[in-house]
Amino acid sequence: MTDLRASALPLFIVNLFLVAVIMFCSSILPIITRKSLLFGVRVPEAAGQSPEALRLKRGYIVTMLAGGAVMAALLAAQYAAFPDYTLLATMYFFIPLIALQYAAFVPRWKRALALKAEKGWTIPASASADTRSAVEREKLLSFPKAWYIASLVLILAVGILSLARYPSLPERIATHWNIQMQPDAWADKNLLTVLAMPLLTLALVLVMAASNIAVYRMKLQVDAENPALSYAQHRRYRRMMSHGLGMVTAATTVFILLMQLMTLELIRLESGLMMGITAGLLVIACAPFMYIYIKAGQGGNKLRIEPEELAAGLHQPQSPVRAVHPERGDDRYWKLGLFYYNKNDPAILVEDRFGTNAGVNYARPAAQVAAGVLAVFLAVTYVVITVLFFRSLP
């Protein structure tokens, strides 16, 4: 049991780290969300800072932090009593955390709706607007290309090194290592197996670059009352997010290519060192986004723009701000304050109402198909991995 517990310790630590990150990010959602949104209900900005609204936010924060503490205690109890179930716990602890978030949100959404009716809070119909396509505004001139260029250079260098090492490699090469960093899977040597990791990393970098470009060029949601300030905040926020995604791409590239160097028998990583590298990767993946969410808020609404910049016109929208689909601001189209459903709106992607930056219009067939496919994929994945896990138990 002692050996089993020791081998499961790194994964248990990762679980605790993920719980801490998830609960922290969840608990600050009411703080980073736009001031004009109170638990999915659109309200005047001043109303979002009223005593009643602040009590709702404090209650949500306390609930989420307490729930995170309980989940951490449950994971510790599971690790102490059943260390061989730590991998399964990694898969399933997300589910009660998601359920907790809904349980904490929905009653406060209902109370926010009631408050809006009781206080007679009204919102101008033109409270938000879109600018035209981001392609018209920026041509990726300030897109953080350096992260991706550096990643591609690393991939090319390791690919060339792999070809140079190919003749001296044994006929069977290691392709996977267990938690003690002992090889537990091998493959016959050929060009495909030797270059598999560099090619996989190349595909990953291209996908992440495409995703980053989509974030960078996404359509802006600006405040029609102060479009220059809103545009400046969102523009800066988009750059911050792009750099964060680029940093994650570069870190992931380094991590995978380290595995390739082990395949090439050029380095050997002990379990302790590998645990440290993995922990470092998790920090690099989480820290930038936590900083951005705290510093910038939803869509950059918390960012400070110097008056001199606005006066100089450095952040003026390059196309006219025009009101579009004011129904997006209507609470009736936001089910439970979280899910946008409007058949009259052709948009698929819309700005979310609680903490994050983007949601979908579930009335559009494409969104429904994507949601259905994702649900089926997750269900099948959970069933298959759970069955394989129990079959692997002694």
Sequence and secondary structure as in RCSB ss.txt:
>XXXX:A:sequence
MTDLRASALPLFIVNLFLVAVIMFCSSILPIITRKSLLFGVRVPEAAGQSPEALRLKRGYIVTMLAGGAVMAALL
AAQYAAFPDYTLLATMYFFIPLIALQYAAFVPRWKRALALKAEKGWTIPASASADTRSAVEREKLLSFPKAWYIA
SLVLILAVGILSLARYPSLPERIATHWNIQMQPDAWADKNLLTVLAMPLLTLALVLVMAASNIAVYRMKLQVDAE
NPALSYAQHRRYRRMMSHGLGMVTAATTVFILLMQLMTLELIRLESGLMMGITAGLLVIACAPFMYIYIKAGQGG
NKLRIEPEELAAGLHQPQSPVRAVHPERGDDRYWKLGLFYYNKNDPAILVEDRFGTNAGVNYARPAAQVAAGVLA
VFLAVTYVVITVLFFRSLP
>XXXX:A:secstr
 HHHHHHHHHHHHHHHHHHHHHHHHHHTHHHHS TTEETTEE  TTGGGSHHHHHHHHHHHHHHHHHHHHHHHHH
HHHHHH GGGHHHHHHHTHHHHHHHHHHHHHHHHHHHHHHHHHHT    TTSEEE S HHHH  STT  THHHHH
HHHHHHHHHHHHHHHGGGS SEEEEEE TTS EEEEEE  HHHHHHHHHHHHHHHHHHHHHHHHHHT   EEETT
SHHHHHHHHHHHHHHHHHHHHHHHHHHHHHHHHHHHHHTTS    HHHHHHHHHHHHHHHHHHHHHHHHHH GGG
TT    HHHHHTTTT  SS  B   GGGG GGGEETTTEE  TT   SEE  SSSSS EEBTTSHHHHHHHHHHH
HHHHHHHHHHHHHHHHH  
